[in-house]
């Protein structure tokens, strides 16, 4: 399922117009993105949580040239699956 599929499903299930459904989906994803950019954790009970991991900088080597270089610190978003989602997915495969 992609974003367009999600918008289409929202239209069918709620009888919203496509523009209104798209706006709702955009707001939802924008809010999650903004929360992560602010360093907040996003938790959707029964489904998942999103959080940001911080990595320190380190010295590394270019594998082609062997040249030493400094890798800057960075932050990366992570997804953690909820227990209810794990159970539903596992049950579906049996």
Biopython code that builds the backbone (N, CA, C, O; Angstrom):
import numpy as np
from Bio.PDB.StructureBuilder import StructureBuilder

atoms = [
    (1, "UNK", "N", (0.847, -1.175, 0.000)),
    (1, "UNK", "CA", (0.000, 0.000, 0.000)),
    (1, "UNK", "C", (0.892, 1.237, 0.000)),
    (1, "UNK", "O", (1.868, 1.309, 0.746)),
    (2, "UNK", "N", (0.552, 2.195, -0.830)),
    (2, "UNK", "CA", (1.290, 3.452, -0.853)),
    (2, "UNK", "C", (0.356, 4.588, -0.418)),
    (2, "UNK", "O", (-0.797, 4.356, -0.054)),
    (3, "UNK", "N", (0.870, 5.801, -0.464)),
    (3, "UNK", "CA", (0.093, 6.954, 0.003)),
    (3, "UNK", "C", (-1.202, 7.128, -0.796)),
    (3, "UNK", "O", (-2.248, 7.421, -0.218)),
    (4, "UNK", "N", (-1.138, 6.950, -2.108)),
    (4, "UNK", "CA", (-2.332, 7.083, -2.951)),
    (4, "UNK", "C", (-3.380, 6.027, -2.596)),
    (4, "UNK", "O", (-4.576, 6.317, -2.583)),
    (5, "UNK", "N", (-2.932, 4.807, -2.308)),
    (5, "UNK", "CA", (-3.860, 3.749, -1.893)),
    (5, "UNK", "C", (-4.523, 4.092, -0.559)),
    (5, "UNK", "O", (-5.715, 3.849, -0.368)),
    (6, "UNK", "N", (-3.753, 4.650, 0.345)),
    (6, "UNK", "CA", (-4.287, 5.052, 1.638)),
    (6, "UNK", "C", (-5.349, 6.144, 1.476)),
    (6, "UNK", "O", (-6.392, 6.104, 2.129)),
    (7, "UNK", "N", (-5.081, 7.101, 0.616)),
    (7, "UNK", "CA", (-6.048, 8.173, 0.345)),
    (7, "UNK", "C", (-7.322, 7.598, -0.263)),
    (7, "UNK", "O", (-8.426, 7.985, 0.120)),
    (8, "UNK", "N", (-7.173, 6.685, -1.200)),
    (8, "UNK", "CA", (-8.323, 6.054, -1.848)),
    (8, "UNK", "C", (-9.176, 5.275, -0.843)),
    (8, "UNK", "O", (-10.404, 5.351, -0.878)),
    (9, "UNK", "N", (-8.530, 4.536, 0.041)),
    (9, "UNK", "CA", (-9.251, 3.778, 1.066)),
    (9, "UNK", "C", (-9.983, 4.710, 2.022)),
    (9, "UNK", "O", (-11.121, 4.442, 2.408)),
    (10, "UNK", "N", (-9.337, 5.791, 2.400)),
    (10, "UNK", "CA", (-9.966, 6.771, 3.282)),
    (10, "UNK", "C", (-11.194, 7.385, 2.621)),
    (10, "UNK", "O", (-12.203, 7.622, 3.285)),
    (11, "UNK", "N", (-11.118, 7.642, 1.334)),
    (11, "UNK", "CA", (-12.273, 8.170, 0.588)),
    (11, "UNK", "C", (-13.444, 7.192, 0.627)),
    (11, "UNK", "O", (-14.582, 7.582, 0.890)),
    (12, "UNK", "N", (-13.158, 5.932, 0.365)),
    (12, "UNK", "CA", (-14.212, 4.909, 0.310)),
    (12, "UNK", "C", (-14.842, 4.659, 1.677)),
    (12, "UNK", "O", (-16.060, 4.518, 1.790)),
    (13, "UNK", "N", (-14.010, 4.604, 2.711)),
    (13, "UNK", "CA", (-14.501, 4.261, 4.049)),
    (13, "UNK", "C", (-15.264, 5.405, 4.717)),
    (13, "UNK", "O", (-16.138, 5.159, 5.548)),
    (14, "UNK", "N", (-14.946, 6.642, 4.367)),
    (14, "UNK", "CA", (-15.541, 7.782, 5.079)),
    (14, "UNK", "C", (-16.383, 8.688, 4.196)),
    (14, "UNK", "O", (-17.003, 9.633, 4.685)),
    (15, "UNK", "N", (-16.408, 8.411, 2.910)),
    (15, "UNK", "CA", (-17.134, 9.243, 1.942)),
    (15, "UNK", "C", (-16.594, 10.672, 1.887)),
    (15, "UNK", "O", (-17.331, 11.602, 1.558)),
    (16, "UNK", "N", (-15.320, 10.847, 2.205)),
    (16, "UNK", "CA", (-14.668, 12.147, 2.056)),
    (16, "UNK", "C", (-14.318, 12.363, 0.588)),
    (16, "UNK", "O", (-14.195, 11.408, -0.179)),
    (17, "UNK", "N", (-14.160, 13.621, 0.207)),
    (17, "UNK", "CA", (-13.678, 13.897, -1.142)),
    (17, "UNK", "C", (-12.200, 13.528, -1.193)),
    (17, "UNK", "O", (-11.540, 13.419, -0.159)),
    (18, "UNK", "N", (-11.700, 13.341, -2.386)),
    (18, "UNK", "CA", (-10.294, 12.970, -2.532)),
    (18, "UNK", "C", (-9.386, 14.072, -1.984)),
    (18, "UNK", "O", (-8.372, 13.778, -1.350)),
    (19, "UNK", "N", (-9.740, 15.335, -2.223)),
    (19, "UNK", "CA", (-8.933, 16.445, -1.712)),
    (19, "UNK", "C", (-8.894, 16.466, -0.191)),
    (19, "UNK", "O", (-7.835, 16.682, 0.399)),
    (20, "UNK", "N", (-10.037, 16.245, 0.447)),
    (20, "UNK", "CA", (-10.077, 16.232, 1.910)),
    (20, "UNK", "C", (-9.305, 15.041, 2.476)),
    (20, "UNK", "O", (-8.593, 15.181, 3.471)),
    (21, "UNK", "N", (-9.439, 13.884, 1.856)),
    (21, "UNK", "CA", (-8.709, 12.694, 2.305)),
    (21, "UNK", "C", (-7.206, 12.914, 2.151)),
    (21, "UNK", "O", (-6.429, 12.550, 3.034)),
    (22, "UNK", "N", (-6.801, 13.505, 1.041)),
    (22, "UNK", "CA", (-5.374, 13.773, 0.816)),
    (22, "UNK", "C", (-4.853, 14.758, 1.855)),
    (22, "UNK", "O", (-3.738, 14.604, 2.353)),
    (23, "UNK", "N", (-5.640, 15.754, 2.178)),
    (23, "UNK", "CA", (-5.230, 16.740, 3.182)),
    (23, "UNK", "C", (-5.056, 16.077, 4.550)),
    (23, "UNK", "O", (-4.099, 16.378, 5.264)),
    (24, "UNK", "N", (-5.962, 15.189, 4.915)),
    (24, "UNK", "CA", (-5.867, 14.484, 6.195)),
    (24, "UNK", "C", (-4.595, 13.629, 6.243)),
    (24, "UNK", "O", (-3.864, 13.661, 7.233)),
    (25, "UNK", "N", (-4.333, 12.876, 5.190)),
    (25, "UNK", "CA", (-3.143, 12.024, 5.138)),
    (25, "UNK", "C", (-1.875, 12.885, 5.183)),
    (25, "UNK", "O", (-0.921, 12.548, 5.885)),
    (26, "UNK", "N", (-1.865, 13.986, 4.442)),
    (26, "UNK", "CA", (-0.701, 14.882, 4.448)),
    (26, "UNK", "C", (-0.461, 15.467, 5.837)),
    (26, "UNK", "O", (0.680, 15.528, 6.293)),
    (27, "UNK", "N", (-1.522, 15.894, 6.509)),
    (27, "UNK", "CA", (-1.386, 16.439, 7.861)),
    (27, "UNK", "C", (-0.832, 15.378, 8.803)),
    (27, "UNK", "O", (0.049, 15.663, 9.615)),
    (28, "UNK", "N", (-1.343, 14.164, 8.697)),
    (28, "UNK", "CA", (-0.898, 13.059, 9.557)),
    (28, "UNK", "C", (0.603, 12.820, 9.397)),
    (28, "UNK", "O", (1.335, 12.765, 10.385)),
    (29, "UNK", "N", (1.056, 12.678, 8.155)),
    (29, "UNK", "CA", (2.478, 12.418, 7.919)),
    (29, "UNK", "C", (3.344, 13.633, 8.253)),
    (29, "UNK", "O", (4.459, 13.474, 8.750)),
    (30, "UNK", "N", (2.850, 14.835, 7.988)),
    (30, "UNK", "CA", (3.610, 16.042, 8.328)),
    (30, "UNK", "C", (3.811, 16.163, 9.837)),
    (30, "UNK", "O", (4.889, 16.548, 10.291)),
    (31, "UNK", "N", (2.792, 15.841, 10.603)),
    (31, "UNK", "CA", (2.896, 15.912, 12.060)),
    (31, "UNK", "C", (3.893, 14.885, 12.603)),
    (31, "UNK", "O", (4.673, 15.189, 13.505)),
    (32, "UNK", "N", (3.866, 13.688, 12.059)),
    (32, "UNK", "CA", (4.846, 12.667, 12.475)),
    (32, "UNK", "C", (6.257, 13.142, 12.135)),
    (32, "UNK", "O", (7.168, 13.050, 12.957)),
    (33, "UNK", "N", (6.427, 13.649, 10.918)),
    (33, "UNK", "CA", (7.741, 14.130, 10.479)),
    (33, "UNK", "C", (8.230, 15.270, 11.363)),
    (33, "UNK", "O", (9.392, 15.287, 11.769)),
    (34, "UNK", "N", (7.354, 16.216, 11.661)),
    (34, "UNK", "CA", (7.737, 17.361, 12.494)),
    (34, "UNK", "C", (8.102, 16.921, 13.904)),
    (34, "UNK", "O", (9.067, 17.426, 14.478)),
    (35, "UNK", "N", (7.350, 15.997, 14.464)),
    (35, "UNK", "CA", (7.648, 15.495, 15.805)),
    (35, "UNK", "C", (9.028, 14.835, 15.833)),
    (35, "UNK", "O", (9.801, 15.056, 16.765)),
    (36, "UNK", "N", (9.338, 14.031, 14.823)),
    (36, "UNK", "CA", (10.651, 13.379, 14.761)),
    (36, "UNK", "C", (11.760, 14.403, 14.565)),
    (36, "UNK", "O", (12.836, 14.271, 15.148)),
    (37, "UNK", "N", (11.508, 15.420, 13.751)),
    (37, "UNK", "CA", (12.499, 16.480, 13.533)),
    (37, "UNK", "C", (12.787, 17.231, 14.831)),
    (37, "UNK", "O", (13.897, 17.722, 15.035)),
    (38, "UNK", "N", (11.785, 17.320, 15.709)),
    (38, "UNK", "CA", (11.953, 17.980, 17.009)),
    (38, "UNK", "C", (12.580, 17.053, 18.048)),
    (38, "UNK", "O", (12.841, 17.471, 19.176)),
    (39, "UNK", "N", (12.823, 15.796, 17.673)),
    (39, "UNK", "CA", (13.424, 14.838, 18.591)),
    (39, "UNK", "C", (12.417, 14.104, 19.454)),
    (39, "UNK", "O", (12.797, 13.395, 20.385)),
    (40, "UNK", "N", (11.133, 14.266, 19.155)),
    (40, "UNK", "CA", (10.085, 13.598, 19.929)),
    (40, "UNK", "C", (9.874, 12.166, 19.445)),
    (40, "UNK", "O", (10.230, 11.809, 18.322)),
    (41, "UNK", "N", (9.294, 11.373, 20.308)),
    (41, "UNK", "CA", (8.927, 9.998, 19.971)),
    (41, "UNK", "C", (7.448, 10.004, 19.580)),
    (41, "UNK", "O", (6.642, 10.702, 20.196)),
    (42, "UNK", "N", (7.097, 9.229, 18.563)),
    (42, "UNK", "CA", (5.711, 9.120, 18.115)),
    (42, "UNK", "C", (5.272, 7.685, 18.365)),
    (42, "UNK", "O", (5.905, 6.743, 17.888)),
    (43, "UNK", "N", (4.182, 7.519, 19.117)),
    (43, "UNK", "CA", (3.698, 6.182, 19.427)),
    (43, "UNK", "C", (2.239, 6.058, 19.028)),
    (43, "UNK", "O", (1.401, 6.859, 19.444)),
    (44, "UNK", "N", (1.944, 5.059, 18.227)),
    (44, "UNK", "CA", (0.576, 4.752, 17.831)),
    (44, "UNK", "C", (0.265, 3.398, 18.461)),
    (44, "UNK", "O", (0.693, 2.357, 17.962)),
    (45, "UNK", "N", (-0.476, 3.425, 19.549)),
    (45, "UNK", "CA", (-0.740, 2.213, 20.342)),
    (45, "UNK", "C", (-1.279, 1.076, 19.475)),
    (45, "UNK", "O", (-2.190, 1.259, 18.667)),
    (46, "UNK", "N", (-0.687, -0.098, 19.669)),
    (46, "UNK", "CA", (-1.128, -1.284, 18.950)),
    (46, "UNK", "C", (-0.539, -1.409, 17.554)),
    (46, "UNK", "O", (-0.669, -2.456, 16.920)),
    (47, "UNK", "N", (0.110, -0.347, 17.064)),
    (47, "UNK", "CA", (0.655, -0.394, 15.712)),
    (47, "UNK", "C", (2.175, -0.291, 15.716)),
    (47, "UNK", "O", (2.870, -1.232, 15.331)),
    (48, "UNK", "N", (2.688, 0.860, 16.153)),
    (48, "UNK", "CA", (4.132, 1.061, 16.067)),
    (48, "UNK", "C", (4.555, 2.300, 16.839)),
    (48, "UNK", "O", (3.728, 3.042, 17.368)),
    (49, "UNK", "N", (5.856, 2.499, 16.888)),
    (49, "UNK", "CA", (6.401, 3.749, 17.393)),
    (49, "UNK", "C", (7.548, 4.150, 16.480)),
    (49, "UNK", "O", (8.224, 3.311, 15.884)),
    (50, "UNK", "N", (7.744, 5.444, 16.391)),
    (50, "UNK", "CA", (8.850, 6.015, 15.636)),
    (50, "UNK", "C", (9.696, 6.809, 16.623)),
    (50, "UNK", "O", (9.165, 7.475, 17.511)),
    (51, "UNK", "N", (10.999, 6.736, 16.466)),
    (51, "UNK", "CA", (11.881, 7.519, 17.313)),
    (51, "UNK", "C", (13.157, 7.817, 16.543)),
    (51, "UNK", "O", (13.401, 7.254, 15.475)),
    (52, "UNK", "N", (13.965, 8.706, 17.095)),
    (52, "UNK", "CA", (15.195, 9.128, 16.436)),
    (52, "UNK", "C", (16.378, 8.610, 17.239)),
    (52, "UNK", "O", (16.450, 8.809, 18.452)),
    (53, "UNK", "N", (17.304, 7.947, 16.557)),
    (53, "UNK", "CA", (18.550, 7.501, 17.179)),
    (53, "UNK", "C", (19.639, 8.488, 16.800)),
    (53, "UNK", "O", (19.711, 8.947, 15.660)),
    (54, "UNK", "N", (20.479, 8.806, 17.762)),
    (54, "UNK", "CA", (21.589, 9.724, 17.525)),
    (54, "UNK", "C", (22.883, 8.933, 17.491)),
    (54, "UNK", "O", (23.137, 8.101, 18.361)),
    (55, "UNK", "N", (23.692, 9.197, 16.488)),
    (55, "UNK", "CA", (24.984, 8.540, 16.339)),
    (55, "UNK", "C", (26.094, 9.566, 16.456)),
    (55, "UNK", "O", (26.005, 10.653, 15.886)),
    (56, "UNK", "N", (27.126, 9.228, 17.186)),
    (56, "UNK", "CA", (28.278, 10.117, 17.326)),
    (56, "UNK", "C", (29.125, 10.063, 16.059)),
    (56, "UNK", "O", (29.078, 9.089, 15.308)),
    (57, "UNK", "N", (29.884, 11.103, 15.836)),
    (57, "UNK", "CA", (30.820, 11.119, 14.722)),
    (57, "UNK", "C", (31.992, 10.184, 15.007)),
    (57, "UNK", "O", (32.249, 9.828, 16.157)),
    (58, "UNK", "N", (32.685, 9.800, 13.969)),
    (58, "UNK", "CA", (33.822, 8.899, 14.141)),
    (58, "UNK", "C", (34.789, 9.068, 12.967)),
    (58, "UNK", "O", (34.445, 9.656, 11.942)),
    (59, "UNK", "N", (36.003, 8.541, 13.136)),
    (59, "UNK", "CA", (36.991, 8.549, 12.061)),
    (59, "UNK", "C", (36.821, 7.278, 11.248)),
    (59, "UNK", "O", (36.702, 6.186, 11.805)),
    (60, "UNK", "N", (36.808, 7.418, 9.950)),
    (60, "UNK", "CA", (36.652, 6.265, 9.080)),
    (60, "UNK", "C", (37.632, 6.324, 7.928)),
    (60, "UNK", "O", (38.441, 7.247, 7.835)),
    (61, "UNK", "N", (37.558, 5.356, 7.067)),
    (61, "UNK", "CA", (38.417, 5.304, 5.884)),
    (61, "UNK", "C", (37.567, 5.153, 4.634)),
    (61, "UNK", "O", (36.552, 4.457, 4.628)),
    (62, "UNK", "N", (38.006, 5.821, 3.582)),
    (62, "UNK", "CA", (37.394, 5.643, 2.274)),
    (62, "UNK", "C", (37.841, 4.273, 1.773)),
    (62, "UNK", "O", (39.043, 4.040, 1.647)),
    (63, "UNK", "N", (36.917, 3.363, 1.483)),
    (63, "UNK", "CA", (37.317, 2.009, 1.076)),
    (63, "UNK", "C", (38.087, 1.960, -0.240)),
    (63, "UNK", "O", (38.879, 1.041, -0.449)),
    (64, "UNK", "N", (37.876, 2.917, -1.120)),
    (64, "UNK", "CA", (38.593, 2.916, -2.407)),
    (64, "UNK", "C", (40.014, 3.439, -2.282)),
    (64, "UNK", "O", (40.946, 2.862, -2.842)),
    (65, "UNK", "N", (40.180, 4.545, -1.540)),
    (65, "UNK", "CA", (41.490, 5.197, -1.472)),
    (65, "UNK", "C", (42.237, 4.922, -0.184)),
    (65, "UNK", "O", (43.454, 5.102, -0.125)),
    (66, "UNK", "N", (41.526, 4.486, 0.860)),
    (66, "UNK", "CA", (42.156, 4.269, 2.153)),
    (66, "UNK", "C", (42.364, 5.569, 2.919)),
    (66, "UNK", "O", (42.927, 5.565, 4.014)),
    (67, "UNK", "N", (41.917, 6.666, 2.352)),
    (67, "UNK", "CA", (42.093, 7.978, 2.968)),
    (67, "UNK", "C", (41.268, 8.086, 4.251)),
    (67, "UNK", "O", (40.113, 7.662, 4.286)),
    (68, "UNK", "N", (41.865, 8.656, 5.313)),
    (68, "UNK", "CA", (41.146, 8.892, 6.562)),
    (68, "UNK", "C", (40.184, 10.053, 6.384)),
    (68, "UNK", "O", (40.506, 11.050, 5.738)),
    (69, "UNK", "N", (38.998, 9.912, 6.964)),
    (69, "UNK", "CA", (38.041, 11.004, 6.911)),
    (69, "UNK", "C", (37.191, 10.989, 8.170)),
    (69, "UNK", "O", (37.065, 9.966, 8.842)),
    (70, "UNK", "N", (36.614, 12.140, 8.474)),
    (70, "UNK", "CA", (35.752, 12.278, 9.642)),
    (70, "UNK", "C", (34.296, 12.122, 9.210)),
    (70, "UNK", "O", (33.828, 12.832, 8.321)),
    (71, "UNK", "N", (33.591, 11.199, 9.838)),
    (71, "UNK", "CA", (32.169, 11.015, 9.581)),
    (71, "UNK", "C", (31.432, 11.819, 10.652)),
    (71, "UNK", "O", (31.635, 11.609, 11.848)),
    (72, "UNK", "N", (30.579, 12.737, 10.212)),
    (72, "UNK", "CA", (29.863, 13.612, 11.138)),
    (72, "UNK", "C", (28.808, 12.832, 11.920)),
    (72, "UNK", "O", (28.335, 11.781, 11.488)),
    (73, "UNK", "N", (28.454, 13.380, 13.084)),
    (73, "UNK", "CA", (27.367, 12.770, 13.856)),
    (73, "UNK", "C", (26.071, 12.933, 13.066)),
    (73, "UNK", "O", (25.942, 13.830, 12.234)),
    (74, "UNK", "N", (25.120, 12.052, 13.341)),
    (74, "UNK", "CA", (23.865, 12.100, 12.591)),
    (74, "UNK", "C", (22.722, 11.552, 13.426)),
    (74, "UNK", "O", (22.925, 10.886, 14.442)),
    (75, "UNK", "N", (21.521, 11.850, 12.969)),
    (75, "UNK", "CA", (20.302, 11.330, 13.576)),
    (75, "UNK", "C", (19.535, 10.581, 12.500)),
    (75, "UNK", "O", (19.426, 11.048, 11.366)),
    (76, "UNK", "N", (19.005, 9.418, 12.857)),
    (76, "UNK", "CA", (18.232, 8.614, 11.908)),
    (76, "UNK", "C", (16.911, 8.185, 12.534)),
    (76, "UNK", "O", (16.876, 7.804, 13.705)),
    (77, "UNK", "N", (15.818, 8.242, 11.763)),
    (77, "UNK", "CA", (14.532, 7.784, 12.280)),
    (77, "UNK", "C", (14.461, 6.257, 12.287)),
    (77, "UNK", "O", (14.980, 5.591, 11.391)),
    (78, "UNK", "N", (13.808, 5.719, 13.318)),
    (78, "UNK", "CA", (13.628, 4.277, 13.426)),
    (78, "UNK", "C", (12.166, 3.949, 13.672)),
    (78, "UNK", "O", (11.424, 4.739, 14.255)),
    (79, "UNK", "N", (11.772, 2.785, 13.222)),
    (79, "UNK", "CA", (10.417, 2.261, 13.360)),
    (79, "UNK", "C", (10.489, 1.038, 14.252)),
    (79, "UNK", "O", (11.340, 0.171, 14.052)),
    (80, "UNK", "N", (9.607, 0.960, 15.231)),
    (80, "UNK", "CA", (9.526, -0.229, 16.077)),
    (80, "UNK", "C", (8.092, -0.737, 16.027)),
    (80, "UNK", "O", (7.147, -0.011, 16.335)),
    (81, "UNK", "N", (7.954, -1.972, 15.642)),
    (81, "UNK", "CA", (6.646, -2.609, 15.493)),
    (81, "UNK", "C", (6.021, -2.866, 16.858)),
    (81, "UNK", "O", (6.713, -3.273, 17.792)),
    (82, "UNK", "N", (4.707, -2.630, 16.980)),
    (82, "UNK", "CA", (3.974, -2.893, 18.210)),
    (82, "UNK", "C", (3.595, -4.365, 18.335)),
    (82, "UNK", "O", (3.549, -5.091, 17.342)),
    (83, "UNK", "N", (3.326, -4.794, 19.561)),
    (83, "UNK", "CA", (2.981, -6.195, 19.817)),
    (83, "UNK", "C", (1.724, -6.637, 19.071)),
    (83, "UNK", "O", (1.684, -7.733, 18.514)),
    (84, "UNK", "N", (0.703, -5.788, 19.060)),
    (84, "UNK", "CA", (-0.542, -6.151, 18.394)),
    (84, "UNK", "C", (-0.328, -6.345, 16.892)),
    (84, "UNK", "O", (-0.888, -7.266, 16.298)),
    (85, "UNK", "N", (0.470, -5.489, 16.286)),
    (85, "UNK", "CA", (0.777, -5.628, 14.859)),
    (85, "UNK", "C", (1.547, -6.917, 14.593)),
    (85, "UNK", "O", (1.269, -7.625, 13.625)),
    (86, "UNK", "N", (2.507, -7.216, 15.448)),
    (86, "UNK", "CA", (3.275, -8.457, 15.301)),
    (86, "UNK", "C", (2.350, -9.679, 15.320)),
    (86, "UNK", "O", (2.478, -10.583, 14.495)),
    (87, "UNK", "N", (1.421, -9.684, 16.275)),
    (87, "UNK", "CA", (0.497, -10.813, 16.405)),
    (87, "UNK", "C", (-0.416, -10.928, 15.189)),
    (87, "UNK", "O", (-0.658, -12.032, 14.700)),
    (88, "UNK", "N", (-0.927, -9.793, 14.694)),
    (88, "UNK", "CA", (-1.835, -9.815, 13.545)),
    (88, "UNK", "C", (-1.121, -10.296, 12.285)),
    (88, "UNK", "O", (-1.686, -11.061, 11.503)),
    (89, "UNK", "N", (0.115, -9.852, 12.086)),
    (89, "UNK", "CA", (0.880, -10.270, 10.915)),
    (89, "UNK", "C", (1.217, -11.744, 11.000)),
    (89, "UNK", "O", (1.092, -12.466, 10.011)),
    (90, "UNK", "N", (1.641, -12.203, 12.171)),
    (90, "UNK", "CA", (2.003, -13.611, 12.357)),
    (90, "UNK", "C", (0.777, -14.495, 12.173)),
    (90, "UNK", "O", (0.872, -15.560, 11.562)),
    (91, "UNK", "N", (-0.360, -14.078, 12.685)),
    (91, "UNK", "CA", (-1.597, -14.849, 12.560)),
    (91, "UNK", "C", (-2.051, -14.949, 11.108)),
    (91, "UNK", "O", (-2.578, -15.984, 10.701)),
    (92, "UNK", "N", (-1.858, -13.900, 10.325)),
    (92, "UNK", "CA", (-2.275, -13.874, 8.924)),
    (92, "UNK", "C", (-1.481, -14.868, 8.075)),
    (92, "UNK", "O", (-1.992, -15.371, 7.075)),
    (93, "UNK", "N", (-0.239, -15.153, 8.465)),
    (93, "UNK", "CA", (0.620, -16.009, 7.644)),
    (93, "UNK", "C", (0.379, -17.492, 7.873)),
    (93, "UNK", "O", (0.878, -18.311, 7.102)),
    (94, "UNK", "N", (-0.347, -17.854, 8.874)),
    (94, "UNK", "CA", (-0.530, -19.280, 9.177)),
    (94, "UNK", "C", (-1.602, -19.898, 8.361)),
    (94, "UNK", "O", (-1.875, -21.091, 8.501)),
]
sb = StructureBuilder()
sb.init_structure("model")
sb.init_model(0)
sb.init_chain("A")
sb.init_seg("    ")
for serial, (resi, resn, name, xyz) in enumerate(atoms, 1):
    if name == "N":
        sb.init_residue(resn, " ", resi, " ")
    sb.init_atom(name, np.array(xyz, "f"), 0.0, 1.0, " ", f" {name:<3s}", serial, name[0])
structure = sb.get_structure()
